[in-house]
């Protein structure tokens, strides 16, 4: 894979650097033969399920805080009523990726089984390290959306609260 600097990625990614990075990322995470395909079973279905649960929690929070979920920042699609949610989920996708990685490599999950669904549901309660201390992912997401709202109101986008680390303190237990 060629090496690129983050500054080379331009708006619209006309040089396709983001796709090259994604291909390398997935190969490093799940092996050189893995291809991210939303229509496939196994790891792909497990990723889809984890993203869907995370997306549903973010959707609920976006609406609860009075934001309009279809008014996205970057995502724009008249058929997608959750464009804002799809913008806001991006920093948290790694949480799902790590969960699926550990479920696959350490727990032996190979599909979206009942046990995998329970693990994903419980993962929303796993503790994460954030600026304000250690909190369950649900609280980190709540603080994140609250900080987005505050950023909108103050026009100060420097204090959006993200986790310090995507490594859950509880992944070792589960």
N, C-alpha and C positions, 0 to 999 in steps of 0.2 A: 504494500500500500504506500502511495506517495505521502510525504509529510507536508502538512500545510499549517500555516499560522492562522489563528482565529481572526486576525485582521483581514485575511483574504476573503472571508465570507461576507458578501455584500447583500444588500437588500434584494430579495427575490432569488438569491443563490443561483445566479445564471451559470456559474461554473460547476454547480452540482457538488460542491465540497461537503455540504451537510449530509448528502446521501452517501458519499464515500466514507465519511466519519461514522455514520450509522452502520454501514456494512462491516466496518472494522470492529466497532463496539459489539455488535451481535456475535461476530465470530469469536472475539475474545471472551465473551460472557458464556456462550453456549456451544462453542466449538466451530471449527472452520466450515462444517457442512450445514450449519444452521442458517436459515433464511427467514427473515421476519415476513410472515404472510398471514394476514388476518383471517383468511379462510381455512387455515390448516388446524388440525387437532394438536394434541400434546402441548408443548411449551407455548406455542402460539395461542392456543385456546386459554391456557392458564394466564398468560399475559393479558389477553382480552378481558377475562373475568376480573382480574385484579384491577385493571384500569377502570372497568365499569363500576366497581364498588367505590373506588376513589372518586370517580367522576360524579357518582350519585351523592356522595357526602358533600363534595364541593358545590354541586348544584343547589342542594338544600341550603347551604350557608350563604351562597350568593343571593338567593331569593330572600332569606331571612334578614340579611343586611340591607335589603331594599335595592339591590342592583338588578338590572335587567339582563338575564342570562343570554339573550340573543344578540346583544350589542357588544360585539367583540372588539378587541384592540387590534389584533392582527388577523384572526380568523374571520372570514366573511363568506357566508354561504346562506342564501335565502331558504334553503331546505334544512339547515342546522339551527335549531332553536337554542343551542347551548354554546354559541361561539365564544362568549366571554369565559365560560367554564373551561372550554378547550384551550384558551390562552392561559388561564390561571393554573391548569393542571401540570403544565410542562415542568416546572421545577420539582414536582413531586413524583414524576414517572419513575425516577430511580428507586424510590421506595418499593414500588411494585416489582421492578426488575430484580432488586435484591431479594425480595420475598420469594419470587418464582425461582430464582437461582438456587436459593437455599432449600426450597421445597423440592426441587428437582434433584439437586446434587447430594443433599444430606438426608432428606426425608424419603426419597425414592418416589415421589409423586410423578405420575406420567400423564395425568388427565385432570379434568375438572371434576374430581370426585367429591363426595360429601365431606370427607376429611379435609380436602383442600379448601372447600368453601368455608368451612369452620375456621381454618387457619387464616384465610383472608379476612373474614369478619373480625376475628380476634386481633388481627394486626392493626386495626384502627385504634386499639387500646394499648399497643406497644409504646413504651416510653421512648421519646426522642429528646436529644439535647437541643435546646433553642436558646436564643438570647436571654429569655426570661427564666431559664432554668430547665429542668427536666419535666416534660409533659407528655401525656398520651398524644398520638398522632391526631386524634379528633380535636384536641385543644390546640395543637400547633396549627392545624388547618383553620380553626376558628380565629386564632390570633392573626394569621396570615390575611384572611379576608377582612378582618377589622382594620389591619394596617393598610390594606389596599384602599378601603373607604376613607381612612384618615389621609392617605396620600392624595386621593381625589380632592378632598375638601381643602387641604392645605397647599396643594400643588408642590409638595415636598416629597419626592419619590425615593429619598435616600434611606428612609426608615421602614421599608417594607420588611416584615419579619419572616425570615425563612429559618429552617432548622440549621444549626451549626454543622450537623453531620447527618448523612442519610443512613448511617449505621445505627439501627435501633439497638437500644440497650437490652431489649428482650429477645432479639433474634436467636441468641445463643440458647435460650431456654426452650424455644419452640421448634 
